[in-house]
Amino acid sequence: MSSKLNWNFRVNWIGEDHILVAYKKQDNDDWQEFLFTVREYSEWMSLLQEFNTAFSEQIDEKLVESYLKNE
C-alpha cells in the first residue's frame, strides 16, 4: 500500500542559528525555500503542533480514508 505525495520537503541547519526549509512539487525541479531563525522555526513548529492537536481527529480520519482508497 502506498500513497503518492504531491510535495517533497527538506530541512537543513544553516550556520549556527538558522534553519532552511525547502519544498517543491513532484512535477517541478524548482525548490522554494524559507530561511528561519531558530526562534522563528520553533514558533512555526509550535503553531503546527497546536493545529495537529486541535484537528487530530479529522487528520486521523482523512489519513485512514486515504489509505483505504489506495488499497
C-alpha positions, 0 to 999 in steps of 0.5 A: 500500500502506498500513497503518492505525495504531491510535495517533497520537503527538506530541512537543513541547519544553516550556520549556527542559528538558522534553519532552511526549509525547502519544498517543491512539487513532484512535477517541478525541479524548482525548490522554494525555500524559507530561511528561519531563525531558530526562534522563528522555526520553533514558533512555526513548529509550535503553531503546527503542533497546536493545529495537529492537536486541535484537528487530530481527529479529522487528520486521523480520519482523512489519513485512514480514508486515504489509505483505504482508497489506495488499497 
